[in-house]
Amino acid sequence: MYYTIYDSPLGEIAITASEQGLTALAFQQGASPIAFNENDEEMPDKFADVVTQLNEYFNGQRTSFELTLAPQGTPFQKKVWQALCQIPCGKTVSYGWIAKKIGNEKAVRAVGTANGANPIALIVPCHRVIGSNQKLTGYAGGLALKAKLLMHEGADFKV
């Protein structure tokens, strides 16, 4: 496993990858920071494309990411994460929207759980999922960070 730390305008972001692609991205000040072990290898050079695209995103020059992703999860989780990648920058959707998108309207709670288990925050934009009442719901990085990301993208939501 390879990793690097990216210093974003919203705090440190840890990024990990395998030979297959990006495996995780997490804001380190959030509820789910990435912990590294002695077998992990710090290799900033492997993440040049990721860092470039993150810089472009935070500078307002990029609205979607073009990276090879390799998240670990169940087939259901991966289906939800693929649906998340279809939410345009600056837009928000509900958990019900995601459930309909994956063809399982009754799976709203399971969608919420899969959304919360998304290992590649920001790039797989789980922050764009809010309550059906337009209010913010949980986010591993915290609701304040979620609000900052949505404001950065110009999304409409209620606090």
C-alpha positions as CSV (number, residue, x, y, z in Angstrom):
1,M,0.0,0.0,0.0
2,Y,1.3,3.4,-0.9
3,Y,0.3,6.7,0.7
4,T,0.8,10.4,0.8
5,I,-0.5,13.4,2.8
6,Y,-2.0,16.3,0.8
7,D,-2.3,19.6,2.5
8,S,-5.6,21.0,1.3
9,P,-7.2,24.3,2.1
10,L,-9.6,22.4,4.4
11,G,-7.0,20.4,6.2
12,E,-4.7,17.4,5.8
13,I,-6.0,14.7,3.5
14,A,-4.5,11.2,3.6
15,I,-4.5,9.3,0.3
16,T,-3.7,5.6,-0.3
17,A,-3.4,3.5,-3.4
18,S,-2.5,0.0,-4.5
19,E,-1.2,-1.1,-7.9
20,Q,-4.8,-1.2,-9.0
21,G,-5.6,2.4,-8.2
22,L,-6.7,4.8,-5.5
23,T,-8.0,2.9,-2.4
24,A,-8.8,5.7,0.1
25,L,-8.9,9.4,0.7
26,A,-9.8,10.9,4.0
27,F,-9.7,14.2,5.8
28,Q,-7.5,13.5,8.7
29,Q,-9.3,15.7,11.2
30,G,-12.6,13.8,10.6
31,A,-14.1,10.9,12.4
32,S,-12.4,8.3,10.1
33,P,-8.7,9.3,9.6
34,I,-6.5,6.9,7.8
35,A,-4.0,5.1,10.1
36,F,-0.8,3.8,8.5
37,N,1.3,0.9,9.5
38,E,5.0,0.0,9.0
39,N,4.2,-2.0,5.8
40,D,2.8,1.1,4.1
41,E,5.2,3.1,2.0
42,E,5.1,6.9,1.6
43,M,5.4,7.6,-2.1
44,P,4.3,11.1,-3.0
45,D,5.5,10.6,-6.6
46,K,2.8,8.0,-7.2
47,F,0.1,10.6,-6.4
48,A,1.2,13.4,-8.8
49,D,-2.0,13.1,-10.9
50,V,-4.2,13.0,-7.8
51,V,-2.5,16.0,-6.3
52,T,-2.8,17.9,-9.6
53,Q,-6.5,17.2,-9.8
54,L,-7.1,18.1,-6.1
55,N,-5.3,21.4,-6.6
56,E,-7.5,22.1,-9.6
57,Y,-10.6,21.2,-7.6
58,F,-9.7,23.5,-4.7
59,N,-8.8,26.3,-7.2
60,G,-12.2,26.0,-8.9
61,Q,-10.8,24.6,-12.1
62,R,-12.1,21.1,-11.9
63,T,-15.6,19.7,-11.2
64,S,-15.0,16.0,-11.6
65,F,-12.1,13.6,-11.2
66,E,-10.5,11.3,-13.7
67,L,-8.6,8.8,-11.7
68,T,-8.4,5.0,-11.5
69,L,-10.2,3.9,-8.3
70,A,-9.9,0.6,-6.5
71,P,-12.1,0.9,-3.3
72,Q,-12.6,-2.3,-1.3
73,G,-16.3,-3.0,-0.5
74,T,-19.3,-5.3,-1.2
75,P,-21.0,-5.4,-4.6
76,F,-23.8,-3.3,-3.1
77,Q,-21.4,-0.7,-1.7
78,K,-19.6,-0.4,-5.0
79,K,-22.9,0.1,-6.8
80,V,-23.8,3.0,-4.5
81,W,-20.3,4.5,-4.9
82,Q,-20.6,4.3,-8.7
83,A,-24.0,6.2,-8.4
84,L,-22.3,8.8,-6.2
85,C,-19.8,9.5,-9.0
86,Q,-22.7,10.5,-11.2
87,I,-23.8,13.4,-9.0
88,P,-22.5,16.6,-10.8
89,C,-20.5,19.1,-8.9
90,G,-22.7,21.8,-7.3
91,K,-25.7,19.5,-7.1
92,T,-27.1,17.5,-4.2
93,V,-29.3,14.5,-4.0
94,S,-31.1,12.5,-1.4
95,Y,-30.5,8.9,-0.2
96,G,-33.8,8.1,-1.9
97,W,-32.4,9.4,-5.2
98,I,-29.4,7.1,-4.9
99,A,-31.7,4.1,-4.1
100,K,-33.7,4.8,-7.2
101,K,-30.6,5.2,-9.3
102,I,-29.3,1.8,-8.3
103,G,-32.8,0.2,-8.9
104,N,-33.6,-0.5,-5.3
105,E,-36.0,2.2,-4.0
106,K,-36.6,0.4,-0.7
107,A,-32.8,0.4,0.2
108,V,-32.6,3.9,1.5
109,R,-31.1,2.9,4.8
110,A,-28.7,0.6,3.2
111,V,-27.7,3.3,0.8
112,G,-27.0,5.6,3.8
113,T,-24.8,2.9,5.3
114,A,-22.9,2.4,2.1
115,N,-22.5,6.1,1.6
116,G,-21.0,6.4,5.1
117,A,-18.6,3.5,4.3
118,N,-17.2,5.3,1.2
119,P,-13.5,5.0,1.5
120,I,-12.6,7.6,-1.2
121,A,-14.2,10.9,0.2
122,L,-14.4,13.9,-2.1
123,I,-13.4,12.0,-5.3
124,V,-16.4,9.7,-4.8
125,P,-18.6,12.6,-3.7
126,C,-20.6,11.3,-0.8
127,H,-20.7,14.9,0.6
128,R,-23.3,15.6,-2.2
129,V,-25.9,13.4,-0.5
130,I,-28.1,15.3,1.9
131,G,-31.5,14.7,3.5
132,S,-34.7,14.9,1.4
133,N,-35.5,18.1,3.3
134,Q,-32.3,19.7,1.9
135,K,-30.6,19.6,5.3
136,L,-27.1,18.2,5.9
137,T,-26.8,14.7,7.2
138,G,-23.8,12.9,8.5
139,Y,-20.3,13.0,7.1
140,A,-17.2,11.3,8.3
141,G,-15.3,14.6,8.1
142,G,-18.0,16.4,10.1
143,L,-20.9,18.5,9.1
144,A,-18.9,21.7,9.1
145,L,-16.5,20.2,6.5
146,K,-19.4,18.9,4.4
147,A,-20.9,22.4,4.4
148,K,-17.6,23.9,3.3
149,L,-17.3,21.4,0.4
150,L,-20.8,22.1,-0.7
151,M,-20.3,25.9,-0.5
152,H,-17.1,25.5,-2.5
153,E,-19.1,23.8,-5.2
154,G,-22.0,26.3,-5.0
155,A,-24.5,23.7,-4.0
156,D,-27.9,24.5,-2.6
157,F,-28.6,23.1,0.9
158,K,-30.0,24.1,4.3
159,V,-28.0,24.2,7.5
